[in-house]
Structures are given as C-alpha cells and as structure tokens.
Amino acid sequence: MSLFGLKKSTDRYGVLIDIGSGSVLTAIIYSNPKNKYPFIIWSHREHAPLRNIDSLEQSAKAVMTALMNSSMRLDAEGRKALFDYDQAAVLSELQCSIAAPWAYTVTKTINYKQGAPFIITEELLEELTSTINKKVENDLASSAALKDLGLQAITRNTMDMLSNGYRVQDPEGEQATELTLSKTTVVTQEYLIDAITEMQNKLFPNTAARKLSFILMLYAVTRRLLNQSYDVCLIDITYEATEIGIVRDGVLSYCTHAPFGSFSLAREISAVTGVPLHEAFGYLHTESPYSFIKSLPDNQQGQIESVFDAYIQQISKLFHETGDSLSIPKQISLHADLNSETLFSDLIEKAVKRSIKSEPRIMPISQEILQQTYETIDPATKKQLPKDTALLLSAQFFHDQLSAHSFEYL
C-alpha cells in the first residue's frame, strides 16, 4: 500500500515495433488489466519498397530504411495521437517482435538422469541452463550459414520441465531420478539490435525494452487464444519469408524458415507476365487468386504454374526439417495477410500432402485472431478496426505480458 492508501496504477502505455521480413510496424497502445483487450491508440506499417531484390543484404537494408521511416512517423504522429488521447500518459515499455529471416528461435532439451534419487536444487537448474546456453552458442558458431551474421541472444524462456516424466513448474527441493529441461533462445543480428537500441535511446529513453521473435510471440498468444496446447505446426507467411514452428506436446520445439513469401511470389509473377509488381501482388490477395492465369498466353500459364509449384516444393522440403524423427503435425495453424489466406491455404495444403502424404487439417487463423482480439460491436464501428493481425497479436501479447508470460529479456 502506498502513501495515503493509494494503490499504484496498473495502467500501461507502450510502444510496439514489429519487424517483418519486408515491413516494419510501429504502434502506441494502452493496456488496463481490467479490460479484456488493449486499446490501439495509433499504428502505422511501413513497407519496404516493392521492387526486385537480389540478395538478403539488399532486403535487410530495405527493412532498416523502413524502420527509420516508421520511427520518424512514430515520433511525430504517434506522440500527437497519444497526447490527444491522454495528456498525462507516460510511455513506460517498448516491445519489439522480429520475424524470420532476421530472428532465429532455437529450442534445446537436456536430460539429467541418475541411478539414485537426487534433490532438484537451484544450482542444478542453473548448471543445466548454462549447458543448454553453451550448446546453442556452439551450434550457431559452427553453422556455416549463421556464423558470419553476428548473432546475439535477445530472449530466453523455459519451455518445459519434467521431473520423473511429469510436468512441473517449480521443482526445487523435490526428489527425482530424472529431470528434463527444455529452453528456448531467440537470437538476431547485432546490427538490428543496435538500430532498435539507438531508436529507443533517442525517442523513448525511459522505456523498458523487450525483444523477441514473432514466431515465439505467435506461439504464446495462439496457445491461449486458440487453446493450442498439444501438437500443431505454426506457419507465419510474411512478405519475404515463410516460417514454421513445430509444437510438440505444447512445446515450441523447432523453428525454421524459407526466405520466400508473398512479395517473393509477386516478383516471380511480375517477371513472367511483365505486369507491375503491385499488380502481381494484388493477384495474390483475392478470393480467386489463380483466375488471372486464364487470361495469359499458354507459355506464360505454364511458367506461372511452375512458379507456384516451386514454392510448394520449397515449403515441402521445409516440412522435412522438424528437429526430430517425426513428421510435422497434421494440425496446421496458418497466419498470413487476411486477404491472402485463400491462396496460401491452398499452397500450404499441397506442400503438406507432398511432404507427409496424408490429409492435413489447415486452420487459417487471421480471421480468428481478429475475432478473438475484439469484442462483438456494431458493424459500423467494426469497419474501422485494424485488419493487421500482426498488430493485434503484438498488442494482445503486450496486454497479457504481466500475467501470462515469463520470458527472460536480455
């Protein structure tokens, strides 16, 4: 109890940053734990230029430019919107989610077993955690594809803990003969961390920062919103990447990605047909995404079919990377742009069938997220709601943070 019996306010104002593969979202939100949902005061998504990009380095520069432009709008338009909403509001937190290919999410499991019973101590847990952290560092350092990226850990989380085969939350002091610990680490490029830190220091120096991968945030939020607590394959399709997260028995056990998304497909279609990139991108965001093919010459029709087949084949190969000897779960939760769900539901279904030779259960979750993160309101107002489900996921994660998540932010 504070002076004069006044309770400390639990209201929170925060800055959201979502760094996608080809865009950057910035937003300012208000969170009150008494409310079921947070309130989005202001938001803006800055897209990297929709143009031909020949390398990951060029794509990274485009995203960095989008981050700079978006932060300037955040400082000007966002601050004004916050002042108009509440002149006394103070921004206290900055939350940044980072998608593939800029962030890597790695889960490692260690099994400690003894012939005779032992007591689970804090020292033992720290020793096992240190062993896992060193294993992650060694694996990243030995990877030819990753060792030159200058990766740095930004988040750690205890995914699962089993004592004698039973899931436990706080096993210290308990007796066991076997202890299994699963820890997740998120790493990203140092230059990106430096850019975020520089922006924070210049614009919001008094905020506490939290950085994590988008796939980890997607796992945490959908697990609660959609009650996904067992085996599921999470798929997040962004402009320049397709990322998958394998969830086994409620644990995000393995993540990987292919550097190919909706913008990437649009570039291939534009190259074949000669139409502008933005027009090719529009083809993918309709209820009949293949209808444009019918009006093309026969030779171009074949080439476009090959473009889609190449994407299907690439994702099919990705599905063989599960981190264990098992196939991907048949339950697929697909997160993509709301208007591109029709296309990618079809492409992902074909990729799954090519990979596991069985019928998957694909659940497009963007519309579900939209419905789950807002209460039922009148249709006239609902038209004003943001359709950016990455924004809604980020806002909900921020809103739930104090009660639902126990991540360690580095």
C-alpha positions as CSV (number, residue, x, y, z in Angstrom):
1,M,0.0,0.0,0.0
2,S,1.4,3.4,-1.0
3,L,1.3,6.7,0.9
4,F,-2.2,7.8,1.9
5,G,-3.5,4.3,0.9
6,L,-3.3,5.0,-2.8
7,K,-2.7,1.9,-4.9
8,K,-0.1,2.1,-7.7
9,S,-1.8,2.4,-11.1
10,T,-1.6,-0.8,-13.3
11,D,-2.4,1.2,-16.5
12,R,0.4,0.8,-19.0
13,Y,1.2,2.8,-22.2
14,G,3.7,1.1,-24.6
15,V,5.4,1.3,-27.9
16,L,5.1,-1.7,-30.2
17,I,7.6,-2.5,-33.0
18,D,7.1,-5.4,-35.3
19,I,9.9,-6.0,-37.7
20,G,8.7,-8.3,-40.5
21,S,10.7,-9.7,-43.4
22,G,9.6,-6.8,-45.7
23,S,7.9,-4.2,-43.5
24,V,8.0,-2.5,-40.1
25,L,5.0,-1.8,-37.9
26,T,5.1,0.8,-35.1
27,A,2.2,1.5,-32.7
28,I,1.3,3.0,-29.4
29,I,-1.2,1.2,-27.2
30,Y,-2.9,1.5,-23.8
31,S,-3.4,-1.5,-21.5
32,N,-5.6,-1.8,-18.5
33,P,-5.7,-5.2,-16.8
34,K,-9.4,-4.7,-16.0
35,N,-10.1,-4.7,-19.8
36,K,-10.1,-7.9,-21.8
37,Y,-8.3,-6.2,-24.7
38,P,-5.8,-3.4,-25.1
39,F,-6.6,-0.2,-26.9
40,I,-4.6,0.7,-30.0
41,I,-4.1,4.5,-29.9
42,W,-2.0,4.8,-33.1
43,S,-0.3,2.5,-35.6
44,H,1.5,2.5,-38.9
45,R,3.1,-0.2,-41.1
46,E,5.9,1.0,-43.3
47,H,6.5,-1.3,-46.2
48,A,9.9,-1.8,-47.8
49,P,9.8,-0.8,-51.5
50,L,8.1,-3.5,-53.6
51,R,10.9,-3.9,-56.0
52,N,13.3,-6.5,-57.3
53,I,15.8,-7.6,-54.6
54,D,18.7,-9.8,-55.5
55,S,20.1,-10.6,-52.0
56,L,19.3,-10.9,-48.4
57,E,21.6,-8.0,-47.7
58,Q,19.6,-5.7,-50.0
59,S,16.4,-6.9,-48.3
60,A,18.0,-6.1,-44.9
61,K,18.9,-2.5,-46.0
62,A,15.3,-2.0,-47.2
63,V,13.9,-3.1,-43.9
64,M,16.3,-0.9,-42.0
65,T,15.1,2.1,-44.1
66,A,11.5,1.1,-43.3
67,L,12.4,1.1,-39.6
68,M,13.9,4.6,-39.8
69,N,10.9,6.0,-41.7
70,S,8.5,4.3,-39.4
71,S,10.2,5.6,-36.2
72,M,10.0,9.2,-37.5
73,R,6.3,8.8,-38.0
74,L,6.0,7.2,-34.6
75,D,7.8,10.2,-33.0
76,A,5.6,12.8,-34.8
77,E,2.2,11.3,-35.5
78,G,2.3,8.7,-32.7
79,R,3.2,11.1,-29.9
80,K,0.5,13.5,-31.1
81,A,-2.1,10.8,-31.0
82,L,-1.0,9.8,-27.5
83,F,-1.2,13.4,-26.3
84,D,-4.7,13.7,-27.8
85,Y,-5.8,10.5,-26.1
86,D,-4.3,11.3,-22.6
87,Q,-2.1,14.4,-22.0
88,A,-0.7,12.7,-18.8
89,A,0.2,9.4,-20.5
90,V,3.8,8.2,-20.0
91,L,5.3,5.6,-22.3
92,S,6.9,3.0,-20.0
93,E,7.6,0.0,-22.2
94,L,8.9,-0.8,-25.7
95,Q,8.1,-4.3,-27.2
96,C,9.8,-5.4,-30.3
97,S,8.9,-8.6,-32.2
98,I,11.2,-9.7,-35.0
99,A,10.3,-12.2,-37.8
100,A,12.4,-14.5,-39.9
101,P,14.8,-14.2,-41.6
102,W,16.1,-11.7,-39.1
103,A,15.4,-13.7,-35.9
104,Y,16.2,-17.4,-35.1
105,T,14.3,-19.3,-32.4
106,V,16.2,-22.3,-31.1
107,T,14.9,-24.8,-28.5
108,K,17.3,-27.2,-26.8
109,T,16.5,-30.0,-24.3
110,I,18.7,-31.6,-21.8
111,N,18.0,-34.8,-19.8
112,Y,19.7,-35.3,-16.4
113,K,19.4,-38.8,-15.1
114,Q,20.8,-40.6,-12.0
115,G,20.6,-44.2,-10.8
116,A,19.8,-43.0,-7.3
117,P,17.3,-40.2,-6.3
118,F,18.6,-36.7,-6.1
119,I,17.3,-33.4,-4.9
120,I,16.5,-30.7,-7.5
121,T,18.4,-27.6,-6.4
122,E,18.7,-24.1,-7.8
123,E,22.4,-24.8,-8.5
124,L,21.4,-27.9,-10.6
125,L,18.9,-25.9,-12.6
126,E,21.4,-23.2,-13.3
127,E,24.0,-25.7,-14.3
128,L,21.6,-27.4,-16.8
129,T,20.6,-24.0,-18.1
130,S,24.2,-23.0,-18.6
131,T,24.9,-26.2,-20.5
132,I,21.9,-25.5,-22.9
133,N,23.1,-21.9,-23.5
134,K,26.6,-23.1,-24.4
135,K,25.1,-25.7,-26.7
136,V,23.1,-23.0,-28.5
137,E,26.2,-20.8,-28.8
138,N,28.3,-23.6,-30.2
139,D,25.7,-24.7,-32.7
140,L,25.3,-21.1,-34.0
141,A,29.1,-20.7,-34.2
142,S,29.5,-24.0,-36.1
143,S,26.8,-23.2,-38.7
144,A,28.4,-22.0,-41.9
145,A,25.2,-20.1,-42.8
146,L,25.0,-18.3,-39.5
147,K,28.5,-17.8,-38.1
148,D,29.1,-14.5,-40.0
149,L,25.8,-12.9,-39.2
150,G,26.9,-11.5,-35.8
151,L,24.1,-13.1,-33.8
152,Q,23.2,-12.1,-30.3
153,A,20.7,-13.6,-27.9
154,I,17.7,-11.3,-27.0
155,T,15.2,-13.7,-25.3
156,R,15.3,-16.9,-23.3
157,N,12.4,-18.9,-21.9
158,T,11.9,-22.2,-20.1
159,M,9.6,-24.1,-22.4
160,D,9.1,-27.2,-20.4
161,M,10.4,-29.0,-17.3
162,L,9.7,-32.7,-16.5
163,S,10.5,-34.4,-13.2
164,N,10.3,-38.2,-13.4
165,G,8.3,-37.7,-16.6
166,Y,5.8,-35.3,-15.0
167,R,5.5,-31.7,-16.0
168,V,6.4,-29.4,-13.1
169,Q,6.5,-25.6,-12.6
170,D,8.8,-25.2,-9.6
171,P,10.6,-28.4,-8.8
172,E,13.2,-27.0,-6.4
173,G,13.5,-29.2,-3.3
174,E,11.8,-32.1,-4.9
175,Q,13.4,-35.6,-5.2
176,A,13.8,-37.2,-8.6
177,T,15.8,-39.7,-10.6
178,E,15.3,-37.9,-13.9
179,L,15.0,-34.2,-14.8
180,T,14.3,-32.9,-18.3
181,L,14.7,-29.2,-19.1
182,S,13.7,-27.5,-22.4
183,K,14.9,-23.9,-23.0
184,T,14.2,-21.6,-26.0
185,T,16.6,-18.9,-27.1
186,V,16.0,-16.2,-29.6
187,V,18.9,-14.7,-31.4
188,T,19.1,-11.9,-34.0
189,Q,21.6,-9.9,-35.9
190,E,23.6,-7.3,-33.8
191,Y,23.1,-4.5,-36.3
192,L,19.4,-4.8,-35.9
193,I,19.6,-4.8,-32.1
194,D,21.9,-1.7,-32.3
195,A,19.3,0.1,-34.6
196,I,16.4,-0.7,-32.2
197,T,18.5,0.4,-29.2
198,E,19.6,3.6,-30.9
199,M,15.9,4.4,-31.7
200,Q,14.9,3.7,-28.1
201,N,17.6,5.8,-26.6
202,K,16.8,8.8,-28.9
203,L,13.0,8.6,-28.8
204,F,12.0,6.6,-25.7
205,P,15.0,6.6,-23.3
206,N,12.8,5.9,-20.2
207,T,11.1,2.8,-21.5
208,A,12.0,-0.8,-20.6
209,A,12.6,-2.9,-23.7
210,R,11.5,-6.4,-24.5
211,K,12.6,-8.1,-27.8
212,L,11.6,-11.5,-29.0
213,S,10.9,-13.4,-32.2
214,F,7.5,-13.2,-33.9
215,I,7.1,-17.0,-34.0
216,L,7.6,-17.2,-30.2
217,M,5.0,-14.5,-29.7
218,L,2.6,-16.2,-32.2
219,Y,3.1,-19.4,-30.2
220,A,2.4,-17.7,-26.9
221,V,-0.7,-15.8,-28.0
222,T,-2.4,-18.5,-30.1
223,R,-1.8,-21.1,-27.4
224,R,-4.1,-19.0,-25.2
225,L,-6.5,-17.6,-27.7
226,L,-7.0,-20.8,-29.7
227,N,-6.3,-23.3,-27.0
228,Q,-3.5,-24.9,-28.9
229,S,-1.7,-26.8,-26.2
230,Y,-0.6,-30.1,-27.9
231,D,0.7,-30.8,-31.4
232,V,0.5,-28.2,-34.1
233,C,2.5,-26.7,-36.9
234,L,2.5,-22.9,-36.8
235,I,3.1,-21.2,-40.2
236,D,3.8,-17.5,-40.5
237,I,3.9,-16.1,-44.0
238,T,5.3,-12.6,-44.4
239,Y,6.4,-10.6,-47.4
240,E,9.8,-12.2,-47.9
241,A,9.7,-15.4,-45.7
242,T,7.7,-18.4,-44.7
243,E,8.5,-19.6,-41.1
244,I,7.3,-22.7,-39.4
245,G,7.2,-23.6,-35.7
246,I,6.8,-27.2,-34.6
247,V,4.8,-27.6,-31.4
248,R,5.1,-31.0,-29.7
249,D,3.0,-31.6,-26.6
250,G,2.6,-27.9,-26.1
251,V,6.3,-27.1,-26.5
252,L,7.7,-25.0,-29.4
253,S,10.4,-27.5,-30.1
254,Y,11.7,-26.5,-33.5
255,C,11.6,-23.5,-35.9
256,T,12.9,-23.0,-39.4
257,H,12.1,-20.8,-42.4
258,A,12.5,-20.4,-46.2
259,P,13.3,-16.9,-47.5
260,F,10.3,-16.8,-49.8
261,G,6.9,-15.1,-49.1
262,S,4.1,-13.1,-50.8
263,F,6.3,-10.3,-52.2
264,S,8.7,-13.0,-53.5
265,L,5.9,-14.7,-55.4
266,A,4.7,-11.4,-56.8
267,R,8.2,-10.7,-58.2
268,E,8.2,-14.1,-59.9
269,I,4.8,-13.4,-61.4
270,S,5.8,-9.9,-62.5
271,A,8.9,-11.3,-64.2
272,V,6.9,-13.8,-66.2
273,T,3.9,-11.7,-67.1
274,G,5.5,-8.2,-67.4
275,V,2.8,-6.6,-65.2
276,P,3.9,-4.2,-62.5
277,L,4.9,-5.7,-59.1
278,H,2.0,-4.1,-57.2
279,E,-0.5,-5.6,-59.7
280,A,1.1,-9.0,-59.4
281,F,0.9,-8.7,-55.6
282,G,-2.8,-7.8,-55.9
283,Y,-3.5,-11.1,-57.8
284,L,-2.5,-13.0,-54.6
285,H,-4.9,-11.1,-52.4
286,T,-8.3,-12.1,-53.9
287,E,-10.8,-14.8,-53.3
288,S,-9.8,-16.3,-56.7
289,P,-6.0,-15.9,-56.7
290,Y,-5.5,-18.2,-59.8
291,S,-8.1,-16.5,-62.0
292,F,-5.5,-14.2,-63.7
293,I,-3.7,-17.2,-65.2
294,K,-6.6,-17.9,-67.6
295,S,-6.0,-14.7,-69.5
296,L,-2.3,-15.4,-70.1
297,P,-0.8,-17.0,-73.2
298,D,-0.2,-20.8,-72.9
299,N,3.5,-20.5,-72.4
300,Q,3.1,-18.0,-69.6
301,Q,0.4,-20.1,-67.9
302,G,2.9,-22.9,-67.7
303,Q,5.6,-20.7,-66.3
304,I,3.2,-19.3,-63.6
305,E,2.2,-22.8,-62.7
306,S,5.9,-23.6,-62.3
307,V,6.4,-20.6,-60.0
308,F,3.7,-21.8,-57.7
309,D,5.0,-25.4,-57.9
310,A,8.5,-24.2,-57.0
311,Y,7.1,-22.5,-53.8
312,I,5.2,-25.7,-52.9
313,Q,8.3,-27.8,-53.4
314,Q,10.4,-25.4,-51.3
315,I,7.9,-25.5,-48.4
316,S,7.5,-29.2,-48.8
317,K,11.3,-29.6,-48.2
318,L,11.0,-27.3,-45.2
319,F,8.4,-29.6,-43.7
320,H,11.0,-32.4,-43.5
321,E,13.0,-30.2,-41.1
322,T,11.2,-30.9,-37.8
323,G,14.1,-31.2,-35.4
324,D,13.3,-34.8,-34.6
325,S,12.4,-38.1,-36.4
326,L,8.7,-37.3,-36.6
327,S,6.6,-35.8,-39.4
328,I,5.1,-32.4,-39.0
329,P,1.8,-32.3,-37.0
330,K,-1.3,-32.7,-39.2
331,Q,-2.9,-29.7,-37.5
332,I,-1.7,-26.6,-39.3
333,S,-2.3,-23.1,-38.0
334,L,-1.7,-20.7,-40.8
335,H,-1.0,-17.0,-40.2
336,A,-0.9,-14.7,-43.3
337,D,-2.3,-11.5,-44.6
338,L,-6.1,-11.7,-44.1
339,N,-6.8,-11.3,-47.9
340,S,-4.1,-13.9,-48.9
341,E,-5.5,-16.8,-46.8
342,T,-7.3,-18.3,-49.7
343,L,-4.1,-18.6,-51.8
344,F,-1.7,-19.8,-49.1
345,S,-4.2,-22.2,-47.6
346,D,-4.2,-24.0,-50.9
347,L,-0.4,-23.8,-51.4
348,I,0.4,-25.0,-47.9
349,E,-2.1,-27.9,-48.2
350,K,-0.3,-29.0,-51.4
351,A,3.1,-28.7,-49.7
352,V,1.9,-30.7,-46.7
353,K,0.5,-33.5,-48.8
354,R,3.7,-33.7,-50.8
355,S,5.7,-33.9,-47.6
356,I,3.7,-36.3,-45.4
357,K,1.4,-38.0,-48.0
358,S,-1.7,-37.5,-45.8
359,E,-4.6,-35.1,-45.4
360,P,-3.7,-32.1,-43.2
361,R,-6.1,-30.0,-41.1
362,I,-5.4,-26.5,-42.1
363,M,-6.8,-23.7,-39.9
364,P,-6.3,-20.1,-41.3
365,I,-6.1,-18.1,-38.1
366,S,-6.0,-14.5,-39.2
367,Q,-9.8,-14.1,-39.2
368,E,-10.0,-16.0,-35.9
369,I,-7.4,-13.6,-34.3
370,L,-9.4,-10.6,-35.5
371,Q,-12.5,-12.0,-33.8
372,Q,-10.7,-13.1,-30.7
373,T,-8.9,-9.8,-30.0
374,Y,-12.0,-7.6,-30.2
375,E,-15.4,-7.8,-28.5
376,T,-18.5,-8.0,-30.6
377,I,-19.5,-4.5,-31.6
378,D,-21.8,-2.8,-34.1
379,P,-21.0,-3.3,-37.8
380,A,-20.5,0.4,-38.5
381,T,-17.7,0.6,-35.9
382,K,-16.2,-2.8,-36.8
383,K,-15.3,-1.4,-40.3
384,Q,-12.8,0.8,-38.5
385,L,-10.9,-2.0,-36.8
386,P,-7.4,-2.7,-38.0
387,K,-7.0,-5.8,-40.1
388,D,-3.3,-6.1,-39.4
389,T,-3.3,-9.3,-37.4
390,A,0.4,-9.0,-36.5
391,L,-0.5,-5.7,-34.8
392,L,-3.4,-7.4,-33.0
393,L,-1.1,-10.2,-31.9
394,S,1.6,-7.8,-30.7
395,A,-1.0,-5.7,-28.8
396,Q,-2.5,-8.8,-27.1
397,F,0.9,-10.1,-26.1
398,F,1.7,-6.7,-24.5
399,H,-1.6,-6.7,-22.7
400,D,-1.1,-10.3,-21.4
401,Q,2.6,-9.8,-20.6
402,L,2.4,-9.3,-16.8
403,S,0.2,-12.3,-16.1
404,A,0.7,-14.8,-18.9
405,H,4.4,-14.8,-19.9
406,S,7.7,-15.2,-18.0
407,F,10.3,-14.7,-20.7
408,E,13.8,-13.5,-19.9
409,Y,14.7,-10.5,-22.0
410,L,18.4,-9.9,-22.4
